[in-house]
Amino acid sequence: MAAVLRGSLCLVGRCRKHVDIACVFTRSMASKTQVGFVGLGNMGNPMAKNLLKHGYPVIATDVFPESCKEVQELGAQIVDNPAEVAEKADRIITMLPSSPNVIDVYTGPNGILKKVKKGSLLIDSSTIDPSVSKEMAAAAEKLGAVFMDAPVSGGVGAASSGKLTFMVGGAEEEFTAAKELLSCMGANVVYCGQVGTGQAAKICNNMLLAIGMIGTSETMNLGIRLGLDPKLLAKILNMSSGRCWSSDTYNPVPGVMEGVPSGNNYQGGFGTQLMAKDLGLAQNTATNTRTPAPLGSLAHQIYRMMCARGYANKDFSSVFQFLREEEGQ
């Protein structure tokens, strides 16, 4: 009898073990449910591709149908508008150029909130005014959905390699769910606080980035005019106290580095027009908070001038070329 009892217990134990394994597998599969993606531009396209690489079925849309071709070939389902995305997926990521685009995609006639499911998680990785993020969060909350802002840093290269940094704002209890998705596209996922704080962090970062790029461009230009070889000057800067991301990772001088926009006639990367937009956001918030930002203001003026002089669609590191042309070279 004892032997029979032991055998029964062992059988029960094995069954429980198999049940536990099955439950874990089921939970794992459940986490790979469909993810919606709206906005397949320079950043959104590689981000969506990384979700596909990690096994997530993607339902996507973009205002320009041709932008959908690459992800469709990799297995994404393409639909006509954001509302259709919301109808099919309860986790949605948006990556859009500006505040008006975000407002339209969420609240427009064919917007996400027209068909959003209760309990849906909406993650916006656009760089927009923090006040717009708060408006979208409030609108989503009324419909039982959760909105989080999660702008990124790192550019197209980091988007392609899955090494973006995400700055996340929203309800802390939702951060783990957001991080599961964002970790497929980024190396760093940082919780910043309530809705809007992710945007605040991104705006501050990009203001410093613009100031640093202008400073690096001025420095490199001065050194070249003084007879220094640009590669040698970059090497010296990058082993000295003047080192920064714009000098050692994204140098603006053609021929100094490979694999950066300056080596490709400033094509690709992060557009001057977008940098001007982000600096405008920084200036608006600086004004609203009565924060002195004289260098940020000057950087904004420079990038706005560049947009007016034909640099709008070139990478923001083309400020080096702009400065050279300003001096008549």
C-alpha positions as MATLAB code, in Angstrom:
seq = 'MAAVLRGSLCLVGRCRKHVDIACVFTRSMASKTQVGFVGLGNMGNPMAKNLLKHGYPVIATDVFPESCKEVQELGAQIVDNPAEVAEKADRIITMLPSSPNVIDVYTGPNGILKKVKKGSLLIDSSTIDPSVSKEMAAAAEKLGAVFMDAPVSGGVGAASSGKLTFMVGGAEEEFTAAKELLSCMGANVVYCGQVGTGQAAKICNNMLLAIGMIGTSETMNLGIRLGLDPKLLAKILNMSSGRCWSSDTYNPVPGVMEGVPSGNNYQGGFGTQLMAKDLGLAQNTATNTRTPAPLGSLAHQIYRMMCARGYANKDFSSVFQFLREEEGQ';
ca = [
       0.000    0.000    0.000;
       2.829    2.372    0.902;
       4.488    1.652   -2.436;
       1.257    2.344   -4.269;
       0.827    5.585   -2.308;
       4.374    6.696   -3.115;
       3.793    5.868   -6.772;
       0.581    7.873   -6.783;
       2.307   10.826   -5.148;
       5.102   10.670   -7.694;
       2.573   10.593  -10.507;
       0.762   13.572   -9.023;
       4.091   15.381   -8.642;
       5.006   14.729  -12.248;
       1.558   15.882  -13.389;
       1.888   19.048  -11.348;
       5.326   19.634  -12.837;
       3.941   19.256  -16.357;
       1.027   21.549  -15.491;
       3.448   24.162  -14.110;
       5.591   23.976  -17.247;
       2.477   24.248  -19.407;
       1.320   27.303  -17.429;
       4.699   28.992  -17.832;
       4.647   28.248  -21.577;
       1.101   29.554  -21.865;
       1.993   32.775  -20.047;
       5.034   33.163  -22.288;
       2.913   32.739  -25.399;
       0.270   35.086  -24.026;
       2.874   37.812  -23.650;
       3.524   37.561  -27.386;
       0.069   38.800  -28.295;
      -0.366   41.298  -31.107;
       1.249   44.705  -30.787;
       0.010   47.693  -32.733;
       2.449   50.186  -34.249;
       1.541   53.552  -35.755;
       4.217   55.582  -37.559;
       6.801   53.756  -39.683;
       9.222   56.572  -40.474;
      13.006   56.656  -39.976;
      12.636   55.636  -36.332;
       9.379   53.694  -36.282;
      10.371   51.338  -39.088;
      13.403   49.770  -37.341;
      11.575   49.786  -34.006;
       8.711   47.748  -35.478;
      11.227   45.402  -37.093;
      12.794   44.705  -33.700;
       9.401   43.797  -32.244;
       8.992   41.308  -35.096;
      12.468   39.907  -34.452;
      11.466   39.263  -30.838;
       8.465   37.261  -31.943;
       5.682   39.797  -31.498;
       2.976   39.802  -34.185;
       2.760   43.432  -35.348;
      -0.269   45.258  -36.725;
       0.883   48.516  -38.271;
      -0.179   51.567  -40.206;
       1.358   54.745  -41.576;
      -0.046   57.762  -43.372;
       2.347   56.906  -46.238;
       1.516   53.356  -47.432;
       4.950   52.897  -49.008;
       6.489   53.126  -45.522;
       4.717   49.899  -44.594;
       6.298   47.722  -47.282;
       9.405   46.570  -45.402;
       7.651   45.511  -42.205;
       4.885   43.871  -44.226;
       7.485   41.734  -46.000;
       8.761   40.679  -42.572;
       5.310   39.515  -41.519;
       3.518   42.559  -40.119;
      -0.189   42.957  -40.824;
      -0.925   46.345  -42.407;
      -4.238   48.130  -41.830;
      -5.646   51.396  -43.117;
      -5.712   53.616  -40.040;
      -4.965   53.876  -36.291;
      -8.550   53.008  -35.326;
      -8.174   49.619  -37.044;
      -4.939   49.051  -35.131;
      -6.767   49.716  -31.856;
      -9.550   47.354  -32.890;
      -7.084   44.476  -33.280;
      -4.435   45.143  -30.593;
      -4.573   46.127  -26.935;
      -0.913   47.194  -26.775;
      -0.035   50.003  -29.166;
       3.150   52.000  -29.772;
       3.115   55.291  -31.672;
       6.128   57.066  -33.169;
       5.130   60.346  -34.800;
       6.803   63.634  -35.840;
       4.964   66.235  -33.752;
       2.225   67.150  -31.276;
      -0.447   67.752  -33.981;
       0.283   64.313  -35.460;
      -0.122   62.672  -32.048;
      -3.405   64.497  -31.393;
      -4.761   63.380  -34.776;
      -3.631   59.760  -34.436;
      -5.213   59.433  -30.997;
      -8.298   61.641  -31.175;
      -8.938   62.179  -34.907;
     -11.843   60.698  -36.910;
      -9.874   57.469  -37.469;
      -7.887   57.760  -34.256;
      -6.891   55.115  -31.754;
      -9.365   56.320  -29.131;
     -12.291   55.722  -31.501;
     -11.822   51.959  -31.189;
      -9.568   51.502  -28.156;
     -10.337   48.549  -25.891;
     -10.727   48.964  -22.167;
      -7.461   48.062  -20.446;
      -5.308   48.814  -23.497;
      -1.752   50.057  -23.005;
      -0.868   52.990  -25.262;
       2.806   53.981  -25.467;
       3.776   57.134  -27.344;
       7.456   57.379  -28.309;
       7.086   60.661  -30.201;
       8.830   63.777  -28.901;
       6.045   66.253  -28.169;
       4.931   68.915  -25.721;
       4.509   67.347  -22.252;
       1.117   69.038  -21.965;
      -0.120   67.106  -25.018;
       0.989   63.833  -23.409;
      -1.069   64.739  -20.358;
      -4.096   65.555  -22.542;
      -3.845   62.199  -24.338;
      -3.471   60.363  -21.029;
      -6.606   62.017  -19.664;
      -8.583   61.188  -22.817;
      -7.408   57.555  -22.724;
      -8.239   57.226  -19.033;
     -11.861   58.216  -19.683;
     -12.119   55.194  -21.978;
     -10.441   52.816  -19.536;
      -7.084   52.753  -21.344;
      -3.598   53.637  -20.079;
      -1.383   56.146  -21.906;
       2.359   56.470  -21.259;
       4.914   58.775  -22.879;
       8.182   57.074  -23.794;
      10.318   59.258  -26.099;
      13.665   57.887  -27.228;
      17.285   58.885  -27.570;
      19.886   57.276  -29.791;
      18.864   58.034  -33.354;
      18.309   55.731  -36.317;
      21.453   53.692  -35.635;
      20.324   52.803  -32.132;
      16.781   52.133  -33.381;
      18.166   49.635  -35.907;
      20.421   47.876  -33.408;
      17.819   47.839  -30.633;
      19.908   50.055  -28.364;
      17.621   53.037  -27.863;
      17.146   54.733  -24.513;
      13.490   55.117  -23.519;
      12.430   57.795  -21.039;
       9.067   56.680  -19.662;
       6.366   58.736  -17.973;
       3.121   57.324  -16.618;
       1.582   55.252  -13.854;
       4.400   53.380  -12.100;
       2.330   50.220  -11.779;
       2.174   50.029  -15.595;
       5.910   50.436  -16.099;
       6.712   46.700  -16.027;
       4.219   46.000  -18.822;
       5.634   48.854  -20.896;
       9.208   47.766  -20.264;
       8.500   44.284  -21.650;
       7.879   45.801  -25.066;
      10.354   48.657  -24.933;
      13.222   46.334  -23.973;
      12.847   44.676  -27.378;
      13.795   47.985  -28.972;
      16.134   49.573  -26.443;
      19.093   48.916  -24.171;
      17.891   51.348  -21.500;
      14.320   51.815  -20.284;
      14.142   54.442  -17.537;
      11.096   55.331  -15.458;
      10.965   59.121  -15.036;
       7.715   59.699  -13.137;
       4.143   60.577  -14.041;
       2.869   61.275  -17.568;
       4.886   64.040  -19.235;
       8.139   63.453  -17.371;
       9.487   61.261  -20.167;
       8.961   64.161  -22.559;
      10.590   66.553  -20.101;
      13.717   64.373  -19.956;
      13.839   64.072  -23.752;
      13.454   67.818  -24.315;
      16.295   68.541  -21.896;
      18.501   65.936  -23.575;
      17.904   67.298  -27.071;
      18.556   70.868  -26.037;
      21.962   69.787  -24.717;
      22.533   67.673  -27.838;
      21.924   70.641  -30.139;
      24.166   72.931  -28.100;
      26.883   70.247  -28.087;
      26.649   69.677  -31.828;
      26.953   73.388  -32.575;
      29.925   73.646  -30.209;
      31.622   70.635  -31.797;
      31.036   72.038  -35.280;
      32.459   75.446  -34.353;
      35.470   73.804  -32.705;
      36.225   71.506  -35.633;
      35.828   74.367  -38.100;
      38.184   76.588  -36.113;
      40.790   73.829  -35.870;
      40.637   73.151  -39.610;
      41.098   76.877  -40.357;
      44.132   76.841  -38.060;
      45.682   74.071  -40.151;
      44.834   71.008  -38.037;
      43.922   67.736  -39.704;
      40.253   67.073  -38.743;
      40.861   63.417  -37.838;
      43.795   64.396  -35.630;
      41.787   67.150  -33.976;
      38.885   64.765  -33.321;
      41.309   62.253  -31.803;
      42.747   64.910  -29.474;
      39.302   66.159  -28.435;
      38.151   62.624  -27.702;
      41.031   61.992  -25.320;
      40.631   65.384  -23.677;
      38.107   67.276  -21.572;
      36.227   68.557  -24.634;
      35.043   65.060  -25.511;
      31.293   64.643  -26.081;
      28.855   62.449  -28.019;
      28.937   64.821  -30.983;
      32.718   64.541  -31.205;
      33.310   60.838  -30.514;
      30.169   59.114  -31.824;
      28.500   61.435  -34.346;
      31.244   63.723  -35.619;
      29.833   66.392  -37.979;
      32.908   66.690  -40.230;
      32.809   64.630  -43.449;
      35.552   61.995  -43.579;
      36.292   61.900  -39.849;
      34.020   58.937  -39.057;
      32.350   56.166  -41.007;
      28.724   55.198  -40.642;
      27.444   58.644  -39.641;
      25.383   61.142  -41.688;
      28.335   63.509  -42.187;
      29.933   60.755  -44.281;
      26.821   60.485  -46.446;
      26.128   64.116  -47.368;
      24.152   64.403  -44.123;
      21.435   62.028  -45.325;
      19.487   59.914  -42.815;
      19.871   60.381  -39.089;
      17.914   63.008  -37.161;
      16.592   65.800  -39.356;
      17.342   69.476  -38.804;
      13.620   70.230  -38.969;
      12.954   67.800  -36.113;
      15.752   69.291  -34.032;
      14.310   72.761  -34.581;
      10.934   71.422  -33.449;
      12.403   69.896  -30.279;
      14.282   73.088  -29.468;
      11.023   74.979  -29.890;
       9.437   72.661  -27.321;
      12.358   73.320  -24.984;
      11.961   77.066  -25.390;
       8.214   76.904  -24.758;
       8.700   74.974  -21.548;
      11.572   77.244  -20.499;
       9.301   80.247  -20.976;
       6.417   78.618  -19.114;
       8.659   77.709  -16.175;
      10.620   80.987  -16.297;
      13.853   79.069  -16.779;
      16.751   80.997  -18.365;
      18.109   79.058  -21.369;
      20.165   81.505  -23.465;
      22.237   78.853  -25.263;
      19.127   76.797  -25.944;
      17.476   79.871  -27.416;
      20.463   80.588  -29.661;
      20.591   76.944  -30.778;
      16.900   77.168  -31.677;
      17.546   80.261  -33.801;
      20.439   78.587  -35.602;
      18.434   75.472  -36.474;
      15.476   77.570  -37.612;
      17.835   79.525  -39.901;
      19.144   76.234  -41.264;
      15.607   75.119  -42.105;
      15.082   78.360  -44.023;
      18.360   77.852  -45.920;
      17.576   74.392  -47.303;
      18.867   72.167  -44.508;
      15.484   71.064  -43.158;
      15.745   67.460  -44.385;
      19.447   67.031  -43.715;
      20.768   65.544  -40.498;
      21.172   68.039  -37.672;
      24.970   67.571  -37.760;
      24.892   69.525  -41.037;
      25.249   72.596  -38.839;
      28.975   72.145  -39.579;
      28.305   72.605  -43.295;
      25.992   75.525  -42.537;
      28.723   77.306  -40.562;
      31.255   76.718  -43.345;
      28.891   78.207  -45.900;
      28.154   81.164  -43.653;
      31.825   82.093  -43.755;
      31.844   81.876  -47.543;
      33.718   78.594  -47.933;
];
